[in-house]
Amino acid sequence: MEFRMLLLDSVEPEKWYKIDDVAKIIGWSHDTIERWIEDRVLQAFVKDSRSDKRKRIFRGKRVQGCEIIRFVKAHLTELKPDVRPRFRSA
């Protein structure tokens, strides 16, 4: 419970976070956060973009702070800080 409160105190609900920032806040890897977004466990804003410096199209992803708070409340309520949840794909 203490762990969850520390997470929620550091997140601003209106702010949009990059995937790396979400990974640091929650404590999982960048790849895990990407997988949760693809599996629709974690909602994100995804926009196909093209940079002036790069010719390829990349997918910019952002997670809103209120979604991080919802995710933590929904999935980390019963867990200890050293236990990581596992999700099954639908």
Secondary structure, DSSP 8 states (H G I E B T S, - for coil): -HHHHHHHHT--TT-EEEHHHHHHHHTS-HHHHHHHHHTTSS--EEEEEE-SS--SEEEEEEEEHHHHHHHHHHHSSS--TT--------
